[in-house]
Amino acid sequence: MESGGAVKEVPLVRVEPPGPKALQVLEEDREFLMQSFVRWYPLVVEKAKGSLVWDVDGNVYIDLNSALAVANVGHTHPRVVDAIKKQAEKFLHFSLTDFYYKEAVDAARDLVGISPFDSAKVFFANSGAESIEGSLKVARGFFQGKRTYIIGFLGAFHGRTMGALSITSSKPVQRRWFSPLVPNIIHVPYPYPYRCPFKSETPEECGEAVLGYIEEWILGKIVDPSEVAAFIFEPIQGEGGYIVPPDNFFRGLRKLADKHGILLIDDEVQAGMGRTGRWFAIEHWGITPDIIAVAKGIAGGLPLGAIIGSSDVMTLPGGSHASTFGGNPVSLAAMREVINIIKEERLLERASRLGEEVIKFFNDMYEETEIIGDVRGKGFMIGVELVKDRKTKEPAKKELATLINRCFKRGVLVIGAGLSVLRIAPPLSIPEEHLWRALEIVGDEIRRLDKEVRA
Ligand SMILES: Cc1ncc(COP(=O)(O)O)c(C=O)c1O
């Protein structure tokens, strides 16, 4: 079965997962791997193509999460695989830390070309966390160590290495046991319209309240603005719950940053590379940050991260930052092909158009059920927040886990975010048949859960 074909036979769960072969792998996984991950269900992957995934027991699944927002152009896109093979024949590695290669320059030019900057420079890394680490260094380094504070947002997820972890604040388990973390980091509330931490009637009032809080209580009472190097934010909080901030927020934050000469670091690791129907999600709000961090979907499944920053900010001096593997030529070849595919297959337009239809699908379900508290998103980054009761907004945490596992058993791969948010992030190229077939199952299971909660 190919990625676009035979949808009537998809999904095809023949053996209840985990089947016998999967069970064997699970047992060995427990024996040989440290068990520090977050696993929603026992999917043991054999292969993946387009928006379909096969497990080791021959079951087929439709991937509504792009293997964690990575397979934006679909799994194993033949053009990406080809580009990888070609580069692999030329050279696999030659470190940019000490040498030069044209592949890196061409790839950087491509990235700058899709970025919102007039003039920009790139630093290549290997992962999201590493791009964030580098972004923090670029910001502090820009002020030559004179501004040491970073302001981040509650609910944020920026990665798990010590610097990235220090600004992450999505779940206590991620930080517990790892202190002391990097000092001079302050967290402020994120404008979460459905659960605004401040009294507010509209999303915009929530945005204003957060901006006011930063100015009055943080910059006015804890740290002088002249000590702050950067604000760091996700344009749509991912792991924190697929939270879309109000329309006035980023304009206000840009203004506040400009007033005090503070840099804006935009973490587009999850929301970038076309996921929201724009190359970078921040474009939805018409402001330009100073630094953008990307990874995940950038290289179609190969490890790669990048920092793209305005030329006047990307000024770290020789010897102050580098990485042996950052900008691996094979990953860069994949990245260049991903950019071409997104352009040629018009995937930004596609994600915008289909994303609106998916949001409408869930809004209709909102009317039909009571378990959905909020539906939000842009392009193919859509969150459906489940609540036990619409008045109290109590998160339907256990119910989310049940829903996700039932979808898995019927051949649909979805996962959660925040406390009780279903995240829908399919490949931008998912065939419509697959998308609607999968959503039909998700819809069925939401209805079933809704009835059980009401019973
Ligand atoms: C917004 C955001 N930033 C950073 C990261 C860290 O990326 P990585 O897991 O590649 O280190 C993630 C990963 O989920 C993310 O969603």
The ligand as an ORCA input file, in Angstrom:
! r2SCAN-3c Opt
* xyz 0 1
  C       8.926     24.412     20.867
  C      10.025     23.429     21.089
  N      11.265     23.879     21.340
  C      12.282     23.034     21.532
  C      12.101     21.672     21.501
  C      13.258     20.745     21.733
  O      13.580     20.075     20.574
  P      14.484     18.748     20.601
  O      13.630     17.667     21.163
  O      14.859     18.532     19.164
  O      15.650     19.049     21.460
  C      10.822     21.164     21.254
  C      10.590     19.708     21.225
  O       9.493     19.234     21.322
  C       9.755     22.066     21.036
  O       8.511     21.630     20.804
*
